[in-house]
Amino acid sequence: MSDSNRLEREIEEILGKIEQFPDATSRRRRSRNRTLQRLGTAISDRQRALMRWLSRFTMSQVMLTSFILILASLFFRRAAPGLMAWVLYAGIILFVTSFAILMFSRNSGSSSQQKWRGRTVQYRATPGITDRLRQWWRMRTRR
């Protein structure tokens, strides 16, 4: 008996909510808001993906790219003078920006030490190509 009463109350509650169904203007407003939210989510997802992709590059690589752009613009100036002028400007702007970021970044020096549980932590990085070239040159000049 109590199940049938409960079922009747739920049906009456649902029917009561149907009478409070939103009108056409509020439905359009909700639809527009949902569309804007989806668009905002899609844009933020793309921005995160772009930042994730850009975070793979180090400032040293960006600076090397700017040098390559500047040199390429100087070597190929006669082939396409208008284009190479813009490549030169882009290389200079990229170089100045990467240099400023390298110089003014907070973690640029070894003055700040990382600590874990009150002890200083040092990480050994695998030697890069420049370190290997220096080591090879030292070994070659010692002979």
Backbone as CSV, one residue per row, in Angstrom:
resi,resn,N_x,N_y,N_z,CA_x,CA_y,CA_z,C_x,C_y,C_z
1,MET,0.816,-1.187,0.000,0.000,0.000,0.000,0.860,1.251,0.000
2,SER,1.933,1.248,0.779,2.785,2.423,0.856,3.533,2.649,-0.455
3,ASP,3.801,1.552,-1.189,4.475,1.705,-2.481,3.585,2.417,-3.486
4,SER,2.293,2.105,-3.481,1.391,2.758,-4.430,1.217,4.242,-4.072
5,ASN,1.173,4.571,-2.774,1.069,5.970,-2.356,2.322,6.745,-2.753
6,ARG,3.445,6.114,-2.561,4.714,6.773,-2.926,4.794,6.997,-4.430
7,LEU,4.323,5.999,-5.190,4.325,6.119,-6.649,3.395,7.243,-7.093
8,GLU,2.241,7.344,-6.467,1.297,8.414,-6.804,1.895,9.790,-6.478
9,ARG,2.570,9.899,-5.354,3.191,11.176,-4.985,4.284,11.571,-5.985
10,GLU,5.059,10.593,-6.416,6.119,10.894,-7.398,5.516,11.339,-8.722
11,ILE,4.416,10.690,-9.141,3.749,11.082,-10.395,3.192,12.486,-10.271
12,GLU,2.566,12.808,-9.150,2.040,14.157,-8.942,3.162,15.199,-8.918
13,GLU,4.280,14.816,-8.336,5.434,15.724,-8.279,5.973,16.004,-9.683
14,ILE,6.058,14.964,-10.513,6.526,15.129,-11.894,5.548,15.984,-12.689
15,LEU,4.261,15.732,-12.525,3.247,16.527,-13.232,3.273,17.984,-12.770
16,GLY,3.565,18.196,-11.503,3.667,19.566,-10.996,4.863,20.299,-11.593
17,LYS,5.950,19.556,-11.838,7.136,20.179,-12.443,6.925,20.498,-13.913
18,ILE,6.063,19.724,-14.582,5.802,19.987,-16.002,5.126,21.344,-16.162
19,GLU,4.299,21.710,-15.215,3.631,23.007,-15.291,4.627,24.153,-15.120
20,GLN,5.755,23.890,-14.477,6.776,24.915,-14.280,7.843,24.853,-15.374
21,PHE,7.531,24.252,-16.508,8.486,24.111,-17.604,8.875,25.494,-18.117
22,PRO,10.172,25.713,-18.385,10.597,27.057,-18.805,10.005,27.464,-20.149
23,ASP,9.803,28.762,-20.306,9.237,29.264,-21.551,10.310,29.304,-22.648
24,ALA,9.921,29.715,-23.834,10.803,29.651,-25.001,12.030,30.554,-24.855
25,THR,11.849,31.738,-24.278,12.998,32.651,-24.167,14.049,32.109,-23.200
26,SER,13.615,31.543,-22.079,14.605,31.004,-21.139,15.272,29.748,-21.703
27,ARG,14.538,28.957,-22.500,15.166,27.795,-23.148,16.228,28.244,-24.137
28,ARG,15.920,29.299,-24.928,16.916,29.827,-25.871,18.133,30.366,-25.137
29,ARG,17.913,31.053,-24.018,19.003,31.601,-23.221,19.888,30.467,-22.681
30,ARG,19.262,29.419,-22.175,20.027,28.267,-21.681,20.821,27.609,-22.795
31,SER,20.185,27.470,-23.948,20.868,26.868,-25.099,22.074,27.712,-25.515
32,ARG,21.891,29.030,-25.536,22.977,29.933,-25.893,24.114,29.842,-24.869
33,ASN,23.756,29.789,-23.579,24.770,29.672,-22.532,25.545,28.364,-22.654
34,ARG,24.836,27.268,-22.944,25.521,25.988,-23.122,26.466,26.033,-24.309
35,THR,26.036,26.663,-25.402,26.892,26.780,-26.587,28.139,27.600,-26.271
36,LEU,27.972,28.703,-25.544,29.119,29.523,-25.163,30.063,28.768,-24.228
37,GLN,29.497,27.974,-23.310,30.336,27.187,-22.415,31.128,26.140,-23.186
38,ARG,30.487,25.491,-24.144,31.197,24.506,-24.977,32.297,25.166,-25.787
39,LEU,32.013,26.342,-26.336,33.016,27.065,-27.106,34.190,27.466,-26.216
40,GLY,33.895,27.967,-25.020,34.956,28.334,-24.081,35.797,27.131,-23.675
41,THR,35.154,26.000,-23.450,35.884,24.783,-23.101,36.772,24.335,-24.244
42,ALA,36.253,24.394,-25.469,37.056,23.998,-26.630,38.265,24.910,-26.800
43,ILE,38.075,26.218,-26.614,39.191,27.161,-26.742,40.228,26.910,-25.658
44,SER,39.785,26.697,-24.420,40.752,26.468,-23.337,41.489,25.144,-23.524
45,ASP,40.814,24.123,-24.062,41.497,22.860,-24.349,42.575,23.050,-25.408
46,ARG,42.271,23.838,-26.432,43.274,24.101,-27.478,44.451,24.901,-26.917
47,GLN,44.168,25.872,-26.059,45.241,26.661,-25.451,46.133,25.784,-24.582
48,ARG,45.523,24.883,-23.812,46.325,23.966,-22.985,47.185,23.064,-23.845
49,ALA,46.627,22.566,-24.948,47.403,21.699,-25.846,48.568,22.474,-26.467
50,LEU,48.331,23.730,-26.852,49.401,24.555,-27.412,50.488,24.818,-26.377
51,MET,50.093,25.129,-25.152,51.084,25.375,-24.095,51.866,24.102,-23.764
52,ARG,51.194,22.969,-23.778,51.881,21.706,-23.538,52.923,21.456,-24.630
53,TRP,52.552,21.754,-25.895,53.472,21.564,-27.010,54.640,22.552,-26.914
54,LEU,54.354,23.811,-26.565,55.409,24.816,-26.458,56.336,24.568,-25.279
55,SER,55.843,23.904,-24.244,56.682,23.667,-23.075,57.766,22.636,-23.335
56,ARG,57.725,21.960,-24.467,58.776,21.000,-24.802,60.082,21.700,-25.159
57,PHE,60.016,22.942,-25.574,61.201,23.649,-26.042,61.844,24.435,-24.903
58,THR,63.172,24.372,-24.831,63.892,25.144,-23.827,64.227,26.514,-24.392
59,MET,64.598,27.435,-23.518,64.963,28.769,-23.973,66.243,28.725,-24.816
60,SER,67.120,27.803,-24.521,68.332,27.667,-25.328,67.981,27.258,-26.756
61,GLN,67.022,26.375,-26.907,66.595,25.977,-28.248,65.938,27.139,-28.987
62,VAL,65.173,27.950,-28.260,64.535,29.113,-28.884,65.594,30.116,-29.323
63,MET,66.619,30.304,-28.489,67.693,31.224,-28.842,68.471,30.710,-30.060
64,LEU,68.722,29.418,-30.117,69.406,28.829,-31.272,68.567,29.000,-32.533
65,THR,67.267,28.833,-32.412,66.369,29.049,-33.547,66.426,30.495,-34.019
66,SER,66.504,31.431,-33.085,66.582,32.837,-33.492,67.890,33.107,-34.232
67,PHE,68.995,32.508,-33.781,70.268,32.662,-34.514,70.154,32.102,-35.916
68,ILE,69.538,30.943,-36.037,69.384,30.321,-37.357,68.523,31.194,-38.260
69,LEU,67.453,31.778,-37.713,66.608,32.674,-38.518,67.394,33.896,-38.991
70,ILE,68.186,34.462,-38.099,68.965,35.652,-38.471,69.986,35.306,-39.553
71,LEU,70.697,34.210,-39.376,71.692,33.805,-40.379,71.045,33.454,-41.711
72,ALA,69.917,32.748,-41.671,69.222,32.399,-42.909,68.757,33.652,-43.641
73,SER,68.292,34.640,-42.894,67.831,35.872,-43.553,69.000,36.613,-44.201
74,LEU,70.181,36.513,-43.605,71.339,37.173,-44.198,71.857,36.427,-45.431
75,PHE,71.822,35.100,-45.398,72.323,34.322,-46.532,71.369,34.334,-47.718
76,PHE,70.088,34.307,-47.479,69.102,34.213,-48.556,68.426,35.553,-48.841
77,ARG,69.106,36.638,-48.526,68.537,37.970,-48.708,68.276,38.278,-50.179
78,ARG,69.144,37.804,-51.066,68.966,38.119,-52.490,67.837,37.315,-53.121
79,ALA,67.541,36.144,-52.584,66.492,35.300,-53.172,65.102,35.920,-52.957
80,ALA,64.843,36.384,-51.753,63.533,36.974,-51.434,63.755,38.101,-50.433
81,PRO,64.102,39.304,-50.919,64.458,40.381,-49.988,63.316,40.808,-49.062
82,GLY,62.102,40.851,-49.543,60.973,41.260,-48.697,60.703,40.257,-47.589
83,LEU,60.716,38.993,-47.940,60.470,37.940,-46.960,61.609,37.848,-45.954
84,MET,62.826,37.953,-46.429,63.971,37.803,-45.533,64.087,38.975,-44.548
85,ALA,63.567,40.132,-44.917,63.552,41.248,-43.963,62.647,40.898,-42.781
86,TRP,61.491,40.310,-43.054,60.582,39.909,-41.981,61.159,38.764,-41.159
87,VAL,61.877,37.848,-41.829,62.525,36.749,-41.097,63.593,37.315,-40.161
88,LEU,64.332,38.325,-40.631,65.344,38.963,-39.789,64.693,39.628,-38.568
89,TYR,63.596,40.353,-38.789,62.901,40.996,-37.672,62.387,39.954,-36.671
90,ALA,61.824,38.866,-37.185,61.316,37.806,-36.309,62.456,37.173,-35.510
91,GLY,63.599,36.962,-36.154,64.745,36.398,-35.454,65.260,37.310,-34.361
92,ILE,65.312,38.607,-34.644,65.795,39.570,-33.641,64.824,39.640,-32.456
93,ILE,63.531,39.704,-32.740,62.532,39.757,-31.670,62.584,38.481,-30.835
94,LEU,62.719,37.332,-31.501,62.807,36.057,-30.785,64.059,35.988,-29.925
95,PHE,65.180,36.504,-30.456,66.418,36.495,-29.686,66.318,37.397,-28.452
96,VAL,65.833,38.606,-28.636,65.726,39.542,-27.511,64.776,38.997,-26.446
97,THR,63.670,38.416,-26.875,62.702,37.870,-25.930,63.284,36.687,-25.163
98,SER,63.909,35.762,-25.876,64.468,34.593,-25.186,65.622,34.995,-24.274
99,PHE,66.415,35.970,-24.690,67.510,36.446,-23.839,66.962,37.082,-22.563
100,ALA,65.923,37.883,-22.708,65.322,38.521,-21.529,64.725,37.481,-20.592
101,ILE,64.083,36.473,-21.144,63.507,35.428,-20.294,64.610,34.667,-19.576
102,LEU,65.692,34.369,-20.273,66.807,33.667,-19.628,67.443,34.508,-18.527
103,MET,67.581,35.799,-18.756,68.263,36.650,-17.783,67.388,36.991,-16.576
104,PHE,66.111,37.175,-16.787,65.250,37.652,-15.716,64.351,36.583,-15.114
105,SER,64.554,35.332,-15.466,63.722,34.285,-14.875,64.161,34.041,-13.435
106,ARG,63.274,33.590,-12.614,63.552,33.424,-11.188,64.525,32.293,-10.909
107,ASN,64.413,31.208,-11.632,65.232,30.035,-11.367,66.446,29.974,-12.284
108,SER,66.981,31.110,-12.652,68.089,31.116,-13.610,69.402,30.692,-12.985
109,GLY,69.631,30.973,-11.719,70.910,30.659,-11.108,70.827,29.491,-10.161
110,SER,71.977,29.161,-9.600,72.012,28.061,-8.646,71.869,28.573,-7.220
111,SER,71.428,29.823,-7.071,71.314,30.404,-5.744,70.194,29.752,-4.932
112,SER,69.161,29.285,-5.591,68.081,28.629,-4.866,68.284,27.119,-4.940
113,GLN,68.375,26.510,-3.786,68.579,25.077,-3.731,67.261,24.400,-3.414
114,GLN,67.050,23.261,-4.037,65.837,22.519,-3.760,66.064,21.666,-2.519
115,LYS,65.069,21.650,-1.668,65.193,20.888,-0.431,64.019,19.944,-0.308
116,TRP,64.310,18.811,0.282,63.290,17.825,0.551,63.548,17.250,1.926
117,ARG,62.590,17.378,2.817,62.704,16.929,4.202,63.924,17.527,4.899
118,GLY,64.201,18.789,4.598,65.279,19.500,5.261,66.659,19.254,4.677
119,ARG,66.762,18.436,3.647,68.058,18.160,3.030,68.094,18.731,1.617
120,THR,69.289,19.170,1.217,69.467,19.700,-0.125,69.466,18.546,-1.120
121,VAL,68.713,18.721,-2.199,68.603,17.691,-3.226,69.366,18.151,-4.455
122,GLN,70.208,17.269,-4.992,70.930,17.562,-6.225,70.582,16.484,-7.235
123,TYR,70.231,16.916,-8.413,69.903,15.983,-9.479,71.057,15.957,-10.471
124,ARG,71.426,14.787,-10.866,72.453,14.658,-11.903,71.749,14.544,-13.241
125,ALA,72.020,15.493,-14.077,71.420,15.467,-15.406,72.345,14.688,-16.338
126,THR,71.759,14.022,-17.302,72.592,13.332,-18.281,73.291,14.386,-19.120
127,PRO,74.559,14.150,-19.465,75.287,15.176,-20.220,74.655,15.400,-21.588
128,GLY,74.512,16.675,-21.928,73.952,17.035,-23.223,75.013,16.967,-24.303
129,ILE,74.623,17.325,-25.502,75.547,17.241,-26.627,76.693,18.236,-26.476
130,THR,76.403,19.416,-25.898,77.487,20.391,-25.723,78.497,19.893,-24.702
131,ASP,78.022,19.255,-23.621,78.941,18.702,-22.628,79.790,17.584,-23.231
132,ARG,79.177,16.742,-24.040,79.927,15.658,-24.674,80.961,16.192,-25.661
133,LEU,80.587,17.254,-26.399,81.550,17.853,-27.334,82.727,18.480,-26.584
134,ARG,82.444,19.171,-25.483,83.526,19.742,-24.682,84.452,18.654,-24.146
135,GLN,83.865,17.588,-23.636,84.667,16.486,-23.097,85.511,15.849,-24.200
136,TRP,84.935,15.661,-25.373,85.674,15.098,-26.504,86.828,16.029,-26.889
137,TRP,86.567,17.347,-26.912,87.608,18.303,-27.283,88.738,18.309,-26.246
138,ARG,88.390,18.239,-24.973,89.420,18.186,-23.922,90.289,16.948,-24.076
139,MET,89.639,15.802,-24.314,90.402,14.558,-24.474,91.297,14.626,-25.707
140,ARG,90.844,15.273,-26.757,91.613,15.350,-28.000,92.810,16.296,-27.854
141,THR,92.627,17.400,-27.116,93.727,18.373,-26.981,94.765,17.913,-25.970
142,ARG,94.454,17.010,-25.089,95.423,16.517,-24.110,96.479,15.626,-24.736
143,ARG,96.214,15.003,-25.846,97.156,14.074,-26.475,98.358,14.735,-27.022
